[in-house]
Amino acid sequence: MFEQNSSSSSTMAAESALCSVSRQRERSRPSPAQRLHNLTSASATSSTSTAIPLPQNVFTNPSIQPSSVVNLSHSTDVVIGPMTQYQGPVSIYYMDASMEAHAMQAAAGINSSSNRSRDNSPSKRLNRNTILLITLILLVLATALIVLYVELNRPRSEAANKAIYFGNTYDHDTFPNLGNGHLVIDRIQWGASSNVRPLTVPLRRPIPYVLITHIGVQSIPCSNVYKCSIKMRTIQDAAVAEKILPDIQSNFYVSDEGNIYVGRGWDWANTYANQTLAITFMGDYGRYMPSPKQLEGVQFLLAHAVANHQLEADYKLVAQNQTAKSPGVNVFREIRKWPHFYGCGLDDAPACGSELGMTRASWDAKQ
């Protein structure tokens, strides 16, 4: 027992002595900062600025640490290694593997967007716009060709196939025409009244005479379809209500714009004289001058009548003032220059229609 206690006491004394020796060694060993201070102090107190010679293999031998060979003399603000200075608050982020993958994807997106921006360069946009423009022009041309083909092959309207049709220099879906834009306005189109007595005297064809009249009584010439249609209805109302006639007086009426309005037409005798085609200038041509289009419209109507055997080829053109007091001095001055004008009843000339057995009363039949 005693021997065991003495041996344990000696062991504890040995351990205590060992600890004290280690602590003394640690206290006697300078720290790295003290070693650096000692090196700089030693170099500062030396009489010469000659640096301590370095081992030849200090930069090639990895076992030699740089901190053990640092030698600085007469230097301030010395920095060993890279130095970065920041002014203001600094945030330091830690990037793990997942964050690095996200960063790489973002970089790839930036590269793709830059490629797209290069694809949208002005030259490529110009090429794309040029292609679009050429495509649009081709579409417009194709559409125009289709429309032209359809129009050329479109069947004509029924109005264009009426008997009163001469030439085709003016196409219209509603009115036929006599050529050069002289429209033919039918009774239903100018609004003729259907509440009239039926006509009873047929007009025998081919017709030997053309009788030219005018409305007179200070009538202002009309210049469009709307106003002329109103005038036609007014003439018809006056003929039926005031003159007790079965219908409007003449076979055809010609407006100032050269359009032809159908009165009694080709089938029924006018109110003035049978065996005549009565054509009335719409206006008072003792006061107004007939327009060139109006005169041309009458000539187109007469040419149509001859071509369709409604008039005799050598028909006689007379004015109502040769038998009465119409069509006004201004119209009479013009029509007497026309080739078919017949000067019957003037001066010593025979009476109009005498070769047909017509008398003066025949020219005012009021039929």
C-alpha positions in Angstrom: 0.0 0.0 0.0 2.7 2.5 1.0 4.7 1.6 -2.1 1.8 2.4 -4.4 1.2 5.8 -2.8 4.8 6.7 -3.1 4.9 5.7 -6.8 1.7 7.7 -7.7 3.1 10.8 -5.9 6.3 10.6 -7.9 4.3 10.3 -11.1 2.3 13.4 -10.4 5.4 15.4 -9.5 7.0 14.4 -12.9 3.9 15.5 -14.8 3.8 18.9 -13.0 7.4 19.5 -13.8 6.9 18.7 -17.4 3.9 21.1 -17.7 6.0 23.9 -16.1 8.8 23.4 -18.6 6.4 23.5 -21.6 4.8 26.7 -20.3 8.2 28.3 -20.0 9.1 27.3 -23.5 5.9 28.7 -24.8 6.5 32.0 -23.0 10.0 32.1 -24.3 8.9 31.5 -27.9 8.0 34.8 -29.7 4.8 35.1 -31.6 4.7 35.6 -35.4 4.0 39.3 -34.9 6.9 39.6 -32.5 9.2 37.8 -35.0 8.2 40.2 -37.8 8.8 43.2 -35.4 12.2 41.8 -34.4 13.2 41.4 -38.0 12.2 45.0 -38.9 13.8 46.4 -35.8 17.0 44.5 -36.5 17.2 45.7 -40.0 16.5 49.3 -38.9 19.4 49.3 -36.3 21.9 47.9 -38.7 24.5 50.3 -40.0 24.0 49.2 -43.6 20.9 48.5 -45.7 22.2 45.2 -47.0 19.4 42.6 -46.9 19.9 39.3 -45.2 21.0 36.8 -47.9 18.1 34.5 -48.9 18.4 30.9 -49.6 18.8 30.2 -53.3 15.8 27.9 -53.4 13.4 30.1 -51.4 11.0 30.5 -54.3 11.3 26.9 -55.6 11.3 25.0 -52.3 7.7 24.6 -51.1 8.9 23.7 -47.6 10.1 27.3 -47.0 7.2 29.6 -46.1 7.3 33.2 -47.3 6.7 34.5 -43.8 10.1 33.2 -42.7 12.1 35.1 -45.4 10.4 38.5 -45.3 13.0 41.4 -45.0 11.8 45.0 -45.1 14.0 48.0 -44.6 13.3 51.7 -44.8 9.7 51.1 -46.0 6.2 52.2 -45.1 2.7 51.2 -46.0 4.0 47.8 -47.2 1.4 45.4 -48.5 2.2 41.8 -49.0 -0.1 40.2 -51.6 -3.0 41.8 -53.5 -4.9 44.7 -51.9 -8.4 45.9 -52.6 -9.7 49.1 -51.1 -13.5 49.7 -50.6 -15.2 52.9 -49.6 -18.6 52.6 -48.1 -20.6 49.5 -47.1 -19.5 46.2 -48.6 -21.7 43.1 -49.1 -19.9 39.8 -49.5 -22.0 36.9 -51.0 -21.1 33.3 -50.7 -21.8 31.3 -53.9 -22.3 27.6 -53.7 -22.6 25.2 -56.6 -26.3 25.8 -57.2 -25.9 29.5 -57.3 -23.0 29.1 -59.8 -25.2 27.0 -62.0 -27.9 29.8 -62.0 -25.2 32.3 -62.8 -24.1 30.3 -65.8 -27.7 30.0 -67.0 -28.1 33.7 -66.7 -24.9 34.3 -68.7 -26.2 31.9 -71.4 -29.4 33.9 -71.6 -27.5 37.1 -72.0 -25.5 35.5 -74.8 -28.7 34.3 -76.6 -30.3 37.8 -76.2 -27.2 39.3 -77.7 -27.5 36.9 -80.6 -31.1 37.8 -81.1 -30.2 41.5 -81.1 -27.6 40.7 -83.7 -30.3 38.9 -85.7 -32.4 42.1 -85.5 -29.7 44.2 -87.0 -30.8 47.0 -89.4 -29.6 45.0 -92.5 -31.7 41.9 -91.6 -34.7 44.1 -90.7 -34.3 45.8 -94.1 -34.3 42.4 -95.9 -37.4 41.3 -94.0 -39.2 44.5 -94.7 -38.3 44.3 -98.4 -39.7 40.7 -98.6 -42.9 41.8 -96.9 -43.3 44.8 -99.3 -42.8 42.6 -102.4 -45.3 40.1 -101.0 -47.9 42.9 -100.5 -47.4 44.2 -104.0 -47.8 40.8 -105.5 -51.1 40.3 -103.5 -52.4 43.7 -104.7 -51.6 42.9 -108.3 -53.2 39.4 -108.0 -56.3 41.0 -106.5 -56.5 43.6 -109.3 -56.2 40.9 -112.0 -58.9 38.9 -110.4 -61.3 41.9 -110.2 -60.5 42.8 -113.8 -61.2 39.2 -115.0 -64.5 39.1 -113.1 -65.6 42.5 -114.5 -64.7 41.5 -118.1 -66.6 38.3 -117.8 -69.6 39.6 -115.7 -72.9 39.2 -117.5 -74.5 42.5 -118.4 -77.6 43.7 -116.5 -81.0 43.4 -118.0 -81.3 47.2 -118.4 -78.4 47.1 -120.8 -80.2 44.7 -123.0 -83.3 46.8 -123.5 -84.3 47.8 -127.0 -83.3 51.4 -126.4 -79.6 50.8 -126.3 -76.9 52.1 -128.7 -73.2 51.7 -128.1 -71.5 50.8 -124.9 -69.2 53.6 -124.0 -70.7 54.0 -120.5 -71.5 51.1 -118.3 -74.1 51.4 -115.6 -75.8 48.8 -113.5 -79.2 50.6 -113.4 -79.7 52.7 -116.6 -79.0 51.7 -120.2 -77.3 54.4 -122.3 -77.1 55.6 -125.9 -73.3 55.9 -125.9 -71.0 58.6 -124.6 -72.7 58.6 -121.2 -76.2 59.5 -122.4 -78.4 57.6 -119.9 -81.9 56.4 -120.7 -84.2 57.0 -117.7 -87.3 54.7 -118.0 -90.7 55.6 -116.7 -90.5 53.5 -113.5 -87.1 55.1 -112.8 -88.4 58.7 -112.9 -91.5 57.8 -111.0 -94.2 58.0 -113.6 -97.8 57.6 -112.3 -99.5 54.4 -113.1 -102.9 55.9 -112.4 -103.5 57.2 -115.9 -105.8 56.3 -118.8 -104.4 53.8 -121.2 -103.1 55.1 -124.5 -105.0 53.9 -127.6 -103.2 55.2 -130.7 -100.2 53.0 -131.6 -97.2 54.5 -133.3 -96.6 53.0 -136.7 -93.0 52.3 -137.6 -90.7 53.2 -139.3 -91.7 56.8 -138.4 -91.3 59.4 -141.2 -91.2 62.5 -139.1 -89.3 63.8 -136.0 -91.0 66.6 -134.2 -88.8 68.8 -131.9 -90.5 70.7 -129.0 -89.6 72.3 -125.7 -91.4 72.7 -122.4 -91.5 76.6 -122.6 -93.4 78.7 -120.1 -90.2 79.9 -118.4 -89.1 76.4 -117.4 -85.6 76.2 -116.1 -83.5 73.4 -117.6 -82.7 70.6 -115.1 -79.2 69.3 -114.7 -79.4 66.0 -112.7 -81.5 62.9 -112.5 -83.2 63.9 -109.2 -84.4 67.3 -110.4 -85.3 66.1 -113.9 -87.3 63.2 -112.4 -89.3 65.8 -110.4 -89.8 67.8 -113.5 -91.0 64.8 -115.4 -93.6 64.0 -112.8 -94.7 67.7 -112.8 -95.2 67.6 -116.6 -97.2 64.4 -116.4 -99.4 65.8 -113.6 -100.1 68.9 -115.6 -100.9 67.0 -118.8 -103.4 64.7 -117.0 -105.0 67.2 -114.6 -104.9 70.5 -116.6 -104.9 69.4 -120.2 -107.1 66.3 -119.7 -104.6 64.2 -121.6 -104.3 60.4 -120.9 -100.5 60.7 -120.2 -97.4 62.9 -120.7 -97.2 64.5 -124.1 -94.0 63.5 -125.9 -92.3 60.2 -126.7 -88.9 61.3 -125.2 -87.5 64.2 -123.2 -83.9 65.3 -123.1 -82.3 67.0 -120.1 -79.6 69.7 -120.0 -77.0 67.0 -119.0 -77.9 65.0 -122.1 -79.9 62.2 -120.5 -83.0 60.7 -122.2 -86.3 60.4 -120.2 -88.9 58.0 -121.6 -92.3 59.6 -122.1 -94.7 57.6 -124.3 -91.8 55.7 -125.7 -91.7 53.9 -129.1 -95.0 52.2 -129.0 -97.6 54.9 -128.7 -98.3 58.1 -130.6 -97.6 61.4 -129.0 -100.2 64.0 -128.3 -99.2 66.2 -131.2 -99.3 64.2 -134.3 -99.4 60.6 -135.4 -96.6 59.4 -137.7 -94.1 61.6 -135.7 -91.6 60.9 -133.0 -91.9 63.8 -130.6 -88.7 64.8 -128.7 -88.9 67.6 -126.1 -86.1 69.7 -124.8 -86.6 70.1 -121.0 -86.6 73.9 -120.5 -87.6 77.2 -122.0 -85.3 77.6 -124.9 -86.7 81.0 -125.9 -84.7 82.1 -122.8 -82.0 79.5 -122.3 -79.4 78.0 -124.6 -79.4 74.2 -125.2 -76.2 72.6 -123.9 -73.8 70.7 -126.2 -74.5 67.5 -124.2 -78.3 68.0 -124.7 -77.9 68.5 -128.5 -75.6 65.4 -128.6 -78.1 63.3 -126.7 -80.9 64.0 -129.2 -78.5 63.1 -132.1 -77.6 59.8 -130.3 -81.3 59.0 -129.9 -82.0 59.7 -133.5 -79.0 57.5 -134.6 -80.3 54.7 -132.4 -83.8 55.0 -133.9 -82.5 54.7 -137.4 -80.2 51.8 -136.6 -83.1 49.9 -135.0 -85.6 50.8 -137.8 -87.7 52.9 -135.5 -87.2 55.8 -137.9 -87.1 55.9 -141.7 -83.6 56.2 -143.0 -84.5 59.5 -144.7 -86.8 60.8 -141.9 -87.7 64.5 -141.9 -86.8 66.6 -138.9 -89.1 69.5 -138.2 -89.6 72.0 -135.3 -93.0 72.5 -133.8 -92.8 76.2 -134.6 -93.1 75.2 -138.2 -96.5 73.8 -137.3 -97.2 75.8 -134.1 -94.9 77.9 -131.9 -92.4 75.6 -130.3 -89.4 74.6 -129.7 -87.9 78.0 -128.9 -85.7 80.1 -131.1 -82.4 78.9 -129.6 -83.1 75.2 -130.2 -84.6 76.0 -133.7 -81.3 77.8 -134.6 -79.4 74.6 -133.8 -81.5 71.9 -135.3 -82.0 73.6 -138.7 -78.2 72.9 -139.2 -78.7 69.2 -138.9 -78.8 67.1 -142.1 -82.3 65.8 -141.7 -83.9 69.2 -141.1 -86.9 69.7 -143.4 -88.0 73.3 -144.0 -91.7 72.5 -144.5 -94.2 75.3 -143.6 -91.5 78.0 -143.9 -91.9 80.7 -146.5 -93.4 79.2 -149.6 -92.5 75.6 -148.7 -95.4 73.0 -148.6 -97.1 72.2 -145.3 -95.5 69.6 -143.1 -96.9 66.2 -143.7 -98.8 67.2 -146.8 -97.3 64.3 -148.7 -98.8 62.0 -146.1 -102.2 63.6 -146.2 -101.7 65.4 -142.9 -103.4 68.7 -142.3 -102.6 71.5 -139.8 -105.1 69.9 -137.4 -103.2 66.7 -137.6 -100.3 68.4 -135.7 -102.5 69.2 -132.8 -104.3 65.9 -132.3 -104.3 66.1 -128.5 -104.3 62.4 -128.3 
